[in-house]
Amino acid sequence: MNRSGGFCLDHTLKTSLEKAPKCQMSSLEDHCWSCSCASNVEAKHSSGANWLASKADEMMSIISSMLSNAYGSLYDVRTANLIRRGFVLFTVGAFLALVLNLLQIQRNVTLFPEEVMTTLFSSAWWIPPCCGTGAAVVGLLYPCLDRHLGEPHKFKREWASVMRCIAVFVGINHASVKLNFDNNVQLSLTLAALSLGLWWTFDRSRSGFGLGVTTAFLATVFTQLLVYNGVYQYTSPDFLYVRSWLPCIFFSGGVTVGNIGRQLAMGAVEKPHMD
């Protein structure tokens, strides 16, 4: 009994000792397999995240390049449009200044030196460029001021109205040399009423009135300086060195050029308006 019991005990211990390493090896193998699977899954996730990040960067770069190209093209279009409008305004201002100055010279309202009268068109060469530059500046400022004030001008926005405004402006200039009054004060009051009537008929905006007054003031001061320095002179001056009706001419000219600038800013599309 003792031998058989000892033999059974030894056999049991040997069997348990043989099974223990096998169980440990299998558990180690399972642990290593699970670790390798987890590392593979993490590697796949990281590679997928990197791929998405790279694609997002590519999309952002494409979108930014498209926006920059669109902004550049839009900037080029605006610049070209601004230059075109400025050139048209310069041409109109120079032409009107040449014609109206010749009218005043023929009526002996303005007097130039004899050497100036022998030049092209018997007028001072610097008058059309100066007036053209002023017309371009004023004509471009009108729509800019409208946008800045948030008050888009919608009164009589059509080329027919602009042409009538130009005709009235030329008529006011013609009246300044054709009408005969007892004194210059009556003529100045008449031209002032006509200039305000021009603004009320074709503009009626605060920005138009303000820019017209500013244009009249600055242009009158500039003309006073020219006459003071002997560049040319006016016959029968009654407002320092110039005629008292001259600010009225500049005011109506500013309103007229402003209407041209606004119409050019609208482009080729004409919108319906309400009088």
PAVORO-620801 format. One line per 4 residues: their letters; for each residue x, y, z of N, C-alpha, C, O. Coordinates in steps of 0.02 Angstrom, whole numbers, plus 50000, padded with zeros to 5 digits. Layout:
a) X/Y/Z/X/Y/Z/X/Y/Z/X/Y/Z ~ ... .
end
This chain:
mnrs) 50041/49940/50000/50000/50000/50000/50042/50063/50000/50026/50111/49966 ~ 50094/50062/50036/50137/50121/50039/50172/50134/49974/50180/50191/49952 ~ 50193/50076/49942/50228/50086/49878/50181/50110/49824/50196/50154/49784 ~ 50123/50078/49825/50075/50101/49773/50053/50172/49785/50045/50210/49736 .
ggfc) 50043/50191/49846/50024/50262/49860/50079/50310/49842/50065/50364/49817 ~ 50142/50291/49854/50197/50336/49835/50205/50341/49761/50219/50395/49735 ~ 50195/50285/49727/50200/50287/49654/50146/50331/49624/50160/50369/49578 ~ 50087/50328/49649/50032/50372/49624/50048/50445/49637/50034/50488/49595 .
ldht) 50076/50460/49695/50092/50530/49711/50146/50557/49665/50143/50614/49642 ~ 50196/50514/49652/50249/50536/49607/50223/50547/49536/50241/50595/49502 ~ 50180/50502/49514/50152/50509/49446/50110/50572/49440/50111/50606/49389 ~ 50073/50586/49492/50031/50647/49490/50074/50710/49488/50059/50756/49450 .
lkts) 50125/50712/49528/50169/50771/49528/50204/50780/49462/50212/50836/49437 ~ 50226/50723/49432/50260/50728/49367/50213/50753/49313/50233/50793/49271 ~ 50152/50730/49315/50104/50752/49264/50088/50826/49271/50082/50862/49222 ~ 50081/50847/49333/50066/50918/49344/50125/50962/49324/50115/51016/49297 .
leka) 50186/50938/49337/50244/50977/49318/50252/50980/49242/50274/51031/49215 ~ 50233/50927/49207/50236/50928/49133/50183/50974/49103/50196/51007/49053 ~ 50125/50976/49134/50071/51018/49106/50082/51092/49119/50061/51134/49080 ~ 50116/51108/49175/50125/51179/49193/50164/51217/49141/50142/51271/49122 .
pkcq) 50222/51193/49115/50258/51231/49063/50217/51239/49000/50218/51291/48968 ~ 50178/51185/48982/50136/51191/48922/50085/51247/48929/50073/51284/48881 ~ 50054/51251/48987/50003/51304/48998/50036/51373/48996/50008/51420/48968 ~ 50095/51378/49027/50130/51443/49026/50148/51462/48956/50141/51520/48937 .
mssl) 50173/51414/48915/50192/51429/48846/50132/51451/48805/50136/51499/48766 ~ 50077/51415/48815/50017/51435/48777/49992/51504/48797/49971/51543/48754 ~ 49995/51521/48861/49973/51588/48882/50019/51642/48856/49997/51696/48837 ~ 50086/51627/48854/50133/51676/48826/50120/51687/48751/50122/51743/48726 .
edhc) 50107/51630/48717/50093/51637/48645/50030/51678/48633/50028/51719/48587 ~ 49978/51666/48675/49916/51705/48667/49928/51778/48681/49901/51821/48647 ~ 49969/51793/48731/49983/51863/48748/50022/51897/48692/50007/51954/48674 ~ 50071/51862/48665/50110/51892/48610/50066/51903/48549/50072/51954/48516 .
wscs) 50022/51855/48534/49976/51864/48477/49930/51923/48486/49918/51962/48439 ~ 49903/51930/48547/49860/51988/48561/49897/52053/48555/49871/52103/48530 ~ 49959/52054/48579/49999/52116/48574/50014/52134/48502/50010/52192/48482 ~ 50031/52082/48462/50046/52096/48392/49983/52120/48355/49988/52165/48313 .
casn) 49926/52092/48371/49863/52114/48339/49847/52186/48359/49827/52227/48318 ~ 49856/52201/48424/49842/52269/48446/49889/52319/48413/49868/52374/48393 ~ 49953/52300/48407/50000/52347/48375/49983/52357/48301/49989/52412/48275 ~ 49961/52302/48269/49940/52309/48198/49880/52355/48191/49877/52395/48145 .
veak) 49832/52348/48237/49772/52390/48234/49791/52463/48245/49767/52508/48211 ~ 49835/52474/48296/49856/52543/48309/49894/52572/48249/49886/52631/48232 ~ 49936/52531/48218/49973/52555/48159/49925/52573/48103/49935/52624/48069 ~ 49873/52531/48093/49825/52546/48041/49788/52611/48056/49777/52652/48011 .
hssg) 49768/52621/48120/49733/52682/48138/49778/52743/48128/49755/52794/48102 ~ 49841/52739/48149/49887/52795/48141/49899/52812/48068/49901/52870/48048 ~ 49907/52759/48027/49917/52771/47955/49855/52803/47924/49861/52847/47881 ~ 49796/52781/47945/49734/52812/47919/49727/52884/47940/49704/52926/47901 .
anwl) 49746/52900/48002/49743/52969/48026/49792/53013/47987/49776/53069/47969 ~ 49852/52986/47975/49902/53024/47937/49877/53036/47866/49887/53091/47839 ~ 49846/52986/47836/49820/52995/47767/49766/53048/47765/49765/53090/47719 ~ 49720/53047/47814/49668/53098/47817/49697/53167/47827/49674/53216/47797 .
aska) 49748/53172/47870/49780/53237/47882/49813/53264/47820/49807/53323/47804 ~ 49848/53219/47783/49880/53241/47721/49829/53263/47669/49839/53314/47635 ~ 49774/53226/47663/49722/53245/47615/49689/53311/47635/49673/53352/47592 ~ 49680/53322/47701/49651/53385/47724/49697/53443/47708/49675/53497/47688 .
demm) 49764/53432/47717/49812/53484/47701/49811/53500/47626/49814/53558/47606 ~ 49806/53447/47585/49803/53459/47513/49740/53498/47493/49743/53543/47452 ~ 49684/53479/47523/49622/53515/47507/49626/53588/47529/49603/53632/47493 ~ 49655/53600/47588/49661/53669/47612/49707/53710/47566/49694/53768/47552 .
siis) 49762/53678/47544/49807/53714/47498/49774/53729/47431/49783/53783/47403 ~ 49734/53681/47406/49698/53692/47343/49647/53748/47351/49641/53792/47307 ~ 49610/53747/47406/49559/53799/47417/49591/53867/47425/49567/53917/47397 ~ 49647/53871/47463/49681/53935/47472/49709/53962/47406/49705/54022/47393 .
smls) 49737/53916/47364/49762/53939/47299/49705/53964/47254/49713/54013/47218 ~ 49648/53928/47257/49591/53950/47217/49566/54017/47240/49549/54060/47199 ~ 49562/54028/47306/49539/54092/47332/49587/54148/47314/49567/54203/47297 ~ 49653/54134/47319/49702/54186/47302/49699/54203/47228/49704/54262/47210 .
nayg) 49689/54152/47185/49684/54167/47114/49620/54206/47099/49621/54252/47057 ~ 49565/54188/47133/49503/54225/47122/49509/54296/47145/49486/54342/47112 ~ 49541/54306/47203/49550/54375/47229/49595/54415/47183/49583/54474/47170 ~ 49648/54382/47157/49693/54417/47111/49658/54438/47047/49667/54494/47023 .
slyd) 49618/54392/47019/49581/54409/46958/49529/54464/46971/49520/54509/46930 ~ 49495/54459/47030/49447/54511/47047/49481/54578/47057/49454/54630/47036 ~ 49540/54578/47088/49577/54640/47098/49599/54669/47031/49595/54730/47021 ~ 49621/54626/46985/49640/54650/46919/49581/54680/46882/49587/54731/46849 .
vrta) 49522/54648/46887/49462/54674/46854/49442/54742/46883/49426/54788/46845 ~ 49445/54748/46949/49427/54812/46980/49477/54866/46961/49457/54923/46948 ~ 49541/54849/46959/49591/54899/46941/49581/54922/46869/49584/54981/46854 ~ 49569/54874/46824/49558/54892/46754/49495/54934/46747/49494/54982/46708 .
nlir) 49442/54917/46783/49381/54956/46781/49392/55027/46807/49365/55075/46780 ~ 49431/55032/46861/49445/55098/46889/49485/55141/46841/49471/55201/46833 ~ 49534/55111/46808/49574/55148/46759/49531/55170/46700/49537/55225/46675 ~ 49487/55125/46677/49444/55141/46621/49397/55200/46638/49390/55246/46598 .
rgfv) 49366/55197/46697/49322/55251/46717/49359/55316/46725/49335/55369/46705 ~ 49419/55313/46754/49459/55373/46762/49478/55404/46695/49478/55465/46688 ~ 49494/55362/46646/49512/55388/46580/49452/55422/46546/49459/55475/46516 ~ 49394/55391/46552/49334/55422/46522/49318/55488/46556/49303/55538/46522 .
lftv) 49322/55491/46622/49309/55553/46658/49360/55606/46640/49343/55665/46632 ~ 49423/55587/46634/49475/55634/46615/49462/55663/46546/49469/55723/46535 ~ 49442/55620/46500/49428/55644/46431/49369/55692/46430/49372/55744/46397 ~ 49316/55674/46465/49257/55718/46467/49273/55785/46499/49254/55837/46474 .
gafl) 49309/55783/46555/49326/55845/46589/49372/55889/46547/49362/55950/46546 ~ 49421/55859/46513/49466/55899/46472/49429/55930/46413/49441/55988/46395 ~ 49384/55892/46382/49346/55918/46325/49300/55975/46346/49298/56027/46313 ~ 49263/55966/46400/49218/56019/46424/49257/56082/46444/49235/56138/46430 .
alvl) 49314/56072/46476/49354/56130/46497/49379/56168/46436/49380/56229/46436 ~ 49400/56132/46385/49424/56166/46324/49370/56206/46290/49380/56263/46272 ~ 49311/56175/46282/49256/56210/46249/49232/56270/46289/49223/56324/46261 ~ 49221/56261/46354/49193/56315/46395/49245/56370/46405/49226/56429/46410 .
nllq) 49308/56353/46408/49359/56405/46414/49364/56447/46351/49373/56508/46354 ~ 49358/56415/46293/49357/56452/46231/49297/56499/46227/49303/56555/46201 ~ 49240/56477/46254/49181/56520/46255/49193/56582/46298/49173/56637/46280 ~ 49225/56573/46355/49238/56631/46399/49291/56677/46369/49288/56737/46378 .
iqrn) 49339/56648/46333/49390/56690/46301/49359/56733/46246/49375/56792/46238 ~ 49314/56703/46207/49281/56740/46153/49238/56797/46179/49231/56848/46146 ~ 49209/56787/46238/49167/56840/46268/49207/56886/46313/49178/56928/46348 ~ 49274/56879/46312/49319/56922/46351/49304/56919/46426/49311/56969/46462 .
vtlf) 49284/56861/46449/49274/56852/46521/49341/56837/46554/49354/56862/46609 ~ 49383/56797/46522/49450/56782/46547/49501/56808/46497/49490/56807/46437 ~ 49557/56832/46523/49611/56860/46483/49675/56822/46498/49695/56814/46555 ~ 49708/56799/46444/49772/56764/46449/49826/56807/46417/49811/56851/46377 .
peev) 49888/56794/46435/49943/56830/46402/49945/56816/46327/49918/56765/46304 ~ 49975/56862/46289/49975/56856/46216/50012/56793/46192/49991/56762/46143 ~ 50066/56774/46228/50102/56714/46205/50061/56651/46216/50071/56601/46182 ~ 50014/56652/46264/49972/56595/46275/49920/56588/46220/49902/56533/46201 .
mttl) 49896/56644/46193/49843/56643/46144/49866/56616/46076/49825/56601/46033 ~ 49932/56611/46067/49957/56584/46003/49965/56509/46004/49985/56479/45955 ~ 49948/56477/46060/49956/56405/46065/49895/56370/46035/49852/56401/46004 ~ 49892/56304/46044/49840/56263/46014/49771/56285/46038/49760/56293/46098 .
fssa) 49725/56294/45990/49655/56313/46002/49650/56381/46039/49598/56396/46068 ~ 49703/56421/46037/49703/56488/46069/49682/56484/46142/49642/56525/46166 ~ 49708/56435/46177/49693/56427/46248/49754/56402/46284/49801/56376/46253 ~ 49755/56409/46349/49811/56385/46389/49813/56309/46387/49762/56275/46398 .
wwip) 49872/56281/46374/49879/56208/46366/49864/56170/46431/49844/56112/46429 ~ 49875/56203/46488/49870/56168/46552/49798/56164/46577/49784/56127/46625 ~ 49752/56201/46548/49683/56200/46572/49648/56133/46561/49620/56106/46608 ~ 49650/56104/46500/49617/56038/46491/49646/55983/46535/49607/55945/46564 .
pccg) 49713/55976/46542/49738/55922/46586/49719/55932/46659/49701/55885/46694 ~ 49721/55995/46683/49703/56008/46753/49629/55993/46765/49611/55960/46814 ~ 49586/56017/46720/49515/56004/46729/49498/55931/46719/49454/55904/46752 ~ 49533/55897/46673/49522/55826/46664/49542/55785/46725/49507/55738/46745 .
tgaa) 49598/55804/46756/49618/55769/46818/49568/55781/46874/49550/55735/46910 ~ 49546/55844/46880/49496/55858/46931/49431/55821/46920/49399/55797/46967 ~ 49411/55816/46856/49349/55779/46840/49356/55705/46857/49309/55674/46881 ~ 49415/55676/46843/49426/55605/46859/49423/55593/46934/49393/55545/46957 .
vvgl) 49454/55637/46973/49454/55629/47046/49384/55635/47074/49362/55594/47114 ~ 49348/55688/47053/49281/55699/47080/49233/55644/47057/49193/55619/47097 ~ 49238/55624/46993/49194/55572/46968/49205/55504/47001/49157/55466/47008 ~ 49266/55489/47021/49279/55426/47056/49261/55430/47130/49246/55379/47161 .
lypc) 49262/55490/47158/49245/55498/47229/49170/55490/47242/49151/55466/47295 ~ 49129/55510/47195/49056/55508/47206/49031/55438/47222/48999/55429/47274 ~ 49044/55386/47180/49019/55319/47198/49053/55291/47260/49023/55253/47298 ~ 49117/55309/47272/49151/55285/47332/49118/55313/47395/49109/55277/47444 .
ldrh) 49101/55377/47393/49067/55407/47451/48998/55378/47461/48975/55370/47517 ~ 48964/55363/47406/48897/55331/47412/48902/55264/47448/48862/55249/47491 ~ 48953/55224/47430/48962/55159/47463/48983/55168/47535/48961/55130/47578 ~ 49024/55217/47549/49048/55228/47618/48990/55250/47663/48986/55229/47721 .
lgep) 48946/55291/47637/48889/55314/47677/48833/55263/47679/48786/55271/47718 ~ 48837/55212/47638/48783/55163/47635/48720/55190/47605/48665/55166/47620 ~ 48726/55240/47561/48669/55271/47528/48678/55267/47453/48697/55317/47422 ~ 48664/55210/47422/48672/55206/47349/48624/55253/47314/48565/55257/47329 .
hkfk) 48652/55288/47265/48612/55338/47229/48569/55303/47177/48595/55269/47133 ~ 48503/55310/47183/48457/55276/47138/48412/55325/47100/48364/55304/47068 ~ 48426/55390/47104/48383/55439/47074/48405/55452/47003/48460/55477/46991 ~ 48362/55435/46954/48375/55448/46883/48442/55419/46861/48486/55455/46837 .
rewa) 48450/55354/46870/48511/55320/46852/48506/55294/46781/48494/55234/46770 ~ 48514/55337/46732/48514/55317/46662/48554/55368/46623/48562/55425/46644 ~ 48579/55346/46565/48622/55389/46525/48585/55449/46496/48614/55502/46485 ~ 48521/55441/46482/48482/55498/46456/48481/55555/46506/48487/55613/46488 .
svmr) 48473/55538/46570/48473/55589/46622/48542/55621/46628/48547/55681/46640 ~ 48595/55580/46621/48663/55608/46625/48676/55656/46567/48707/55709/46577 ~ 48653/55640/46508/48663/55685/46451/48624/55749/46460/48648/55803/46441 ~ 48564/55746/46488/48527/55807/46502/48562/55850/46554/48563/55911/46550 .
ciav) 48593/55817/46603/48630/55854/46654/48690/55890/46623/48704/55948/46640 ~ 48725/55857/46576/48781/55889/46542/48756/55949/46502/48789/56001/46500 ~ 48699/55941/46468/48672/55997/46429/48654/56056/46473/48667/56113/46454 ~ 48624/56043/46531/48607/56098/46576/48670/56132/46602/48672/56193/46608 .
fvgi) 48722/56092/46618/48785/56121/46641/48816/56167/46588/48839/56222/46604 ~ 48816/56144/46526/48842/56187/46471/48799/56249/46464/48825/56303/46451 ~ 48733/56242/46473/48689/56301/46469/48703/56351/46525/48700/56411/46513 ~ 48718/56327/46585/48735/56373/46640/48799/56411/46624/48804/56471/46637 .
nhas) 48849/56375/46597/48911/56410/46577/48898/56461/46522/48926/56515/46522 ~ 48856/56443/46475/48840/56490/46421/48803/56551/46448/48813/56607/46425 ~ 48759/56539/46498/48723/56595/46527/48770/56642/46565/48757/56702/46570 ~ 48824/56615/46593/48871/56658/46630/48905/56709/46586/48928/56761/46611 .
vkln) 48910/56696/46522/48942/56744/46477/48893/56779/46431/48910/56829/46399 ~ 48831/56755/46426/48782/56784/46381/48733/56831/46416/48713/56881/46387 ~ 48715/56814/46477/48665/56855/46511/48695/56922/46533/48752/56925/46556 ~ 48656/56973/46524/48678/57041/46543/48633/57067/46599/48573/57075/46591 .
fdnn) 48664/57080/46657/48629/57108/46713/48661/57174/46732/48715/57191/46709 ~ 48626/57210/46774/48651/57275/46796/48715/57267/46836/48760/57309/46833 ~ 48720/57214/46875/48780/57202/46915/48793/57127/46919/48750/57086/46901 ~ 48852/57109/46942/48871/57039/46946/48834/57001/47002/48830/56939/47000 .
vqls) 48808/57037/47051/48773/57005/47105/48710/56971/47079/48695/56914/47096 ~ 48672/57006/47037/48611/56976/47009/48628/56916/46966/48593/56865/46968 ~ 48682/56921/46927/48703/56864/46886/48724/56805/46930/48709/56748/46915 ~ 48759/56820/46985/48782/56767/47030/48723/56732/47063/48722/56671/47069 .
ltla) 48673/56770/47085/48614/56741/47116/48575/56698/47066/48550/56645/47084 ~ 48571/56721/47004/48536/56682/46953/48572/56616/46939/48540/56563/46934 ~ 48638/56620/46932/48676/56558/46920/48675/56511/46980/48677/56450/46973 ~ 48673/56540/47040/48668/56498/47100/48602/56460/47101/48599/56401/47118 .
alsl) 48548/56495/47083/48483/56461/47080/48482/56407/47026/48453/56354/47037 ~ 48513/56421/46969/48516/56371/46916/48558/56310/46937/48541/56254/46921 ~ 48612/56322/46974/48655/56267/46996/48619/56223/47047/48623/56162/47045 ~ 48584/56255/47094/48545/56216/47142/48488/56178/47107/48472/56122/47126 .
glww) 48459/56209/47056/48408/56174/47018/48436/56114/46981/48402/56062/46976 ~ 48498/56120/46957/48530/56062/46924/48540/56005/46974/48526/55947/46959 ~ 48564/56023/47034/48573/55971/47086/48507/55939/47105/48503/55878/47113 ~ 48455/55979/47114/48391/55952/47134/48359/55909/47079/48324/55861/47094 .
tfdr) 48371/55927/47017/48340/55891/46962/48374/55825/46948/48341/55776/46931 ~ 48441/55823/46953/48478/55764/46932/48514/55727/46988/48544/55674/46975 ~ 48513/55752/47049/48551/55719/47101/48509/55707/47165/48488/55651/47178 ~ 48497/55760/47203/48458/55759/47265/48489/55715/47320/48452/55687/47361 .
srsg) 48554/55708/47321/48587/55668/47373/48630/55713/47416/48656/55764/47394 ~ 48637/55693/47480/48680/55731/47525/48753/55728/47504/48789/55778/47508 ~ 48775/55669/47482/48844/55663/47460/48858/55706/47399/48911/55736/47393 ~ 48809/55709/47352/48818/55750/47294/48822/55824/47311/48863/55860/47283 .
fglg) 48780/55846/47357/48782/55916/47377/48847/55932/47413/48878/55984/47401 ~ 48867/55888/47459/48928/55900/47497/48990/55902/47453/49032/55946/47460 ~ 48995/55854/47407/49053/55854/47362/49051/55912/47313/49103/55938/47293 ~ 48990/55932/47293/48985/55991/47249/49009/56054/47283/49045/56094/47253 .
vtta) 48990/56064/47346/49013/56122/47384/49088/56119/47395/49123/56170/47388 ~ 49114/56060/47412/49186/56052/47422/49224/56066/47358/49276/56099/47359 ~ 49200/56040/47303/49232/56053/47238/49231/56127/47221/49282/56154/47197 ~ 49175/56160/47233/49171/56231/47218/49220/56271/47260/49252/56318/47236 .
flat) 49226/56253/47324/49271/56290/47369/49344/56281/47348/49381/56329/47342 ~ 49365/56218/47339/49435/56205/47322/49453/56233/47254/49507/56261/47245 ~ 49409/56225/47205/49424/56251/47138/49427/56327/47138/49468/56356/47103 ~ 49384/56359/47177/49386/56433/47180/49450/56457/47213/49480/56506/47190 .
vftq) 49472/56423/47266/49535/56442/47299/49594/56433/47251/49638/56475/47247 ~ 49594/56377/47214/49647/56365/47165/49648/56418/47111/49702/56440/47090 ~ 49590/56437/47087/49586/56488/47035/49608/56556/47062/49642/56594/47027 ~ 49590/56572/47124/49614/56634/47155/49691/56636/47157/49721/56688/47144 .
llvy) 49721/56580/47173/49795/56578/47176/49825/56587/47106/49876/56621/47099 ~ 49794/56557/47055/49820/56566/46987/49816/56638/46965/49863/56665/46937 ~ 49759/56670/46978/49751/56740/46957/49797/56785/46998/49826/56833/46972 ~ 49805/56769/47062/49850/56809/47105/49922/56806/47081/49959/56855/47086 .
ngvy) 49943/56748/47055/50011/56741/47029/50019/56763/46957/50072/56755/46928 ~ 49967/56792/46928/49972/56820/46861/49969/56771/46805/49990/56787/46749 ~ 49943/56710/46816/49939/56661/46762/49887/56685/46711/49900/56682/46651 ~ 49830/56708/46734/49780/56740/46691/49737/56784/46736/49749/56787/46797 .
qyts) 49687/56817/46708/49646/56862/46747/49575/56865/46720/49562/56846/46663 ~ 49530/56889/46762/49460/56898/46744/49446/56973/46734/49474/57015/46769 ~ 49403/56987/46686/49381/57056/46678/49325/57070/46729/49282/57029/46741 ~ 49328/57129/46758/49279/57152/46809/49273/57102/46867/49217/57079/46881 .
pdfl) 49328/57085/46901/49322/57040/46959/49285/57074/47016/49297/57133/47030 ~ 49241/57038/47048/49204/57066/47104/49206/57021/47166/49175/57036/47217 ~ 49242/56965/47161/49250/56919/47218/49325/56906/47225/49351/56856/47200 ~ 49358/56951/47260/49431/56952/47263/49459/56958/47193/49453/57012/47163 .
yvrs) 49489/56906/47166/49520/56911/47100/49479/56878/47044/49500/56879/46987 ~ 49421/56851/47060/49381/56816/47010/49310/56844/47011/49294/56890/47049 ~ 49268/56814/46968/49198/56832/46967/49160/56797/47023/49179/56741/47043 ~ 49109/56828/47048/49071/56799/47104/49030/56738/47084/49011/56698/47127 .
wlpc) 49016/56730/47020/48977/56672/46998/49020/56610/46984/48993/56557/46968 ~ 49085/56617/46991/49129/56560/46975/49116/56499/47020/49117/56443/46994 ~ 49105/56506/47086/49089/56447/47127/49027/56410/47104/49022/56349/47111 ~ 48978/56447/47076/48918/56414/47050/48934/56369/46991/48906/56314/46985 .
iffs) 48980/56391/46948/49001/56350/46891/49036/56287/46915/49024/56232/46890 ~ 49080/56295/46964/49116/56237/46991/49069/56189/47026/49077/56128/47022 ~ 49019/56215/47061/48971/56171/47095/48931/56130/47045/48925/56069/47053 ~ 48905/56163/46994/48866/56126/46944/48911/56077/46905/48888/56023/46886 .
ggvt) 48974/56096/46894/49020/56050/46861/49035/55989/46903/49039/55933/46876 ~ 49042/55998/46969/49053/55941/47013/48995/55893/47014/49004/55832/47013 ~ 48934/55920/47015/48874/55877/47014/48869/55839/46948/48852/55780/46947 ~ 48885/55874/46893/48881/55842/46827/48932/55785/46821/48915/55730/46799 .
vgni) 48994/55799/46840/49046/55747/46836/49030/55690/46884/49044/55632/46869 ~ 49001/55706/46942/48981/55653/46989/48929/55607/46960/48932/55546/46970 ~ 48880/55635/46924/48830/55592/46892/48860/55547/46838/48840/55490/46831 ~ 48909/55574/46802/48943/55533/46752/48981/55476/46786/48979/55419/46763 .
grql) 49016/55492/46840/49053/55441/46876/49008/55387/46906/49026/55328/46905 ~ 48951/55407/46931/48904/55358/46958/48877/55312/46904/48871/55252/46913 ~ 48862/55341/46846/48835/55300/46792/48888/55252/46765/48872/55195/46747 ~ 48950/55274/46762/49003/55230/46741/49015/55173/46791/49031/55117/46772 .
amga) 49007/55189/46855/49016/55138/46907/48963/55083/46903/48975/55027/46925 ~ 48905/55100/46877/48852/55050/46871/48868/54997/46819/48842/54941/46823 ~ 48909/55012/46772/48924/54965/46718/48874/54972/46662/48839/55022/46655 ~ 48872/54921/46621/48829/54922/46562/48757/54905/46578/48713/54918/46536 .
vekp) 48744/54877/46637/48676/54856/46655/48639/54916/46683/48661/54946/46732 ~ 48583/54933/46653/48541/54987/46677/48484/54959/46717/48450/54912/46696 ~ 48475/54988/46776/48422/54964/46821/48363/55011/46817/48372/55070/46803 ~ 48302/54987/46830/48244/55030/46832/48249/55077/46890/48278/55059/46942 .
hmd) 48221/55137/46884/48224/55187/46936/48155/55217/46948/48109/55209/46908 ~ 48151/55250/47003/48090/55286/47021/48106/55359/47029/48151/55377/47067 ~ 48071/55401/46992/48082/55473/46996/48053/55499/47061/48057/55558/47075 .
end
